[in-house]
Amino acid sequence: MIDFNPGAPPSIEFDKGPPIGIARHFAAVPPIAPEHRDLFWYDWGPVFYRGRLNGTAKVLGIASDPGPTERLVGRTLVGDAGQRVQGFLTKLGLTTSYALVNAFPLAVHPSKVSKALPLLKDSDQLAWRNRFYDLITDSRLEAIIAFGGNAQAALRLWDSAPEVPTFEIPHPSAHNGADLAARWAAAIPAARAAVTPDPGGDQTGPNYGGGITEADYAHIPHADLPYGQPIWIGDDRWGRTDSPRHNNTLERAAGDPDHTMTWQAPRS
């Protein structure tokens, strides 16, 4: 179902982890108060980023929260939603010059988003998050993209945000695919105008059509992932073409979603 050699060595391209100053900031993430922990997949811990943290990002993408695949890999926006975001970045001509972060470093229970949203204003969480965004952006930033309501709320609370074009568009996992494609398509022309393509990047490809198709996905670059990941991590096209279709290789178990996940590998 997927062309790979399970005995092949890992890619020599991999993310070596955050710079020491960023790592110290990650270690200082404020805890969630005990009375609010049931709003989150708390026991799985935080996932902070994917991409460049050294100030070279031309685009800062803010999303909502990490899911099961992100928790396994330790990088955000790696699963189905992340591969849609990677497709969006590809349409902007970006291959490396981006940083992807979250509003909440912990994953929120979907049914409890409205209760969790006010925590974005918690003074400790707000100060930590804004400092994080400040640390990884500088004058090279050309645009900010906020995917979904949580991210857009976090962006509005970032009082030191750089004065660059900002785009507020639906989260990649939005259920209405036609609306998602239409609103992402509407953002592409202005986003292309704001962002300088990376070497080897291409802004001349097709925009979105009437829905999200396989052509709108892009695999996650190995340079965004930690060393030693299976080579098919970040490329779930095999699942999207499987029968029955499944958009992610990792899912929370229905019987104990707070503590158990099931991971499925492709058949060679």
FENKA-V864081 format. One record per backbone hydrogen bond with DSSP energy under -1.0 kcal/mol. NH is the residue of the N-H (numbers start at 1). CO is the residue of the C=O. E is the energy in kcal/mol with one decimal. If there is no record, write none. Layout:
BEGIN
NH,CO,E
NH,CO,E
END
This chain:
BEGIN
4,2,-1.0
8,5,-2.2
15,225,-3.4
23,19,-2.8
24,20,-2.2
25,21,-1.5
26,22,-2.7
27,23,-2.3
29,26,-1.8
36,33,-2.5
39,36,-1.9
40,37,-1.6
41,107,-2.7
42,40,-1.9
44,41,-1.4
45,42,-1.7
47,105,-2.3
50,100,-1.5
52,98,-2.9
58,97,-2.1
59,97,-1.2
60,143,-2.0
61,99,-2.9
62,145,-2.9
63,101,-2.2
71,67,-2.2
72,68,-2.2
73,69,-2.4
74,70,-2.5
76,49,-1.7
83,79,-2.5
84,80,-1.5
85,81,-2.2
86,82,-2.6
87,83,-1.4
88,84,-1.8
89,85,-2.6
90,86,-2.3
91,87,-1.8
93,90,-1.6
94,89,-2.3
98,96,-2.2
99,59,-2.2
100,50,-3.1
101,61,-2.8
103,63,-1.3
104,64,-1.7
109,39,-2.8
112,109,-2.4
113,110,-1.1
116,112,-1.9
117,113,-2.3
119,116,-2.1
120,117,-1.9
121,118,-1.7
122,119,-1.2
126,122,-3.3
127,123,-2.2
128,124,-2.4
129,125,-2.7
130,126,-2.6
131,127,-2.0
132,128,-2.1
133,129,-2.4
134,130,-2.3
135,131,-2.4
136,132,-1.2
137,134,-1.0
141,138,-2.1
142,58,-3.4
143,58,-1.6
144,165,-2.1
145,60,-2.6
146,167,-3.1
147,62,-3.2
148,169,-2.8
152,148,-2.2
153,149,-2.3
154,150,-2.3
155,151,-2.4
156,152,-1.9
157,153,-1.1
158,155,-1.3
159,157,-1.4
161,158,-1.5
164,162,-1.8
167,144,-2.3
169,146,-2.1
174,171,-2.1
177,175,-1.3
180,176,-2.5
181,177,-2.6
182,178,-2.3
183,179,-2.5
184,180,-2.5
185,181,-2.6
186,182,-1.9
187,183,-1.0
188,184,-1.2
191,187,-2.3
192,188,-2.9
193,189,-1.8
194,190,-1.4
195,191,-1.5
198,93,-2.7
201,198,-2.8
216,213,-1.8
217,214,-1.5
218,83,-1.7
220,234,-2.1
224,221,-1.9
225,222,-1.7
233,230,-1.9
235,232,-1.8
240,236,-1.9
241,237,-1.2
246,239,-2.2
251,262,-2.2
253,260,-2.8
259,256,-1.7
260,256,-2.1
262,251,-3.2
264,249,-3.4
END
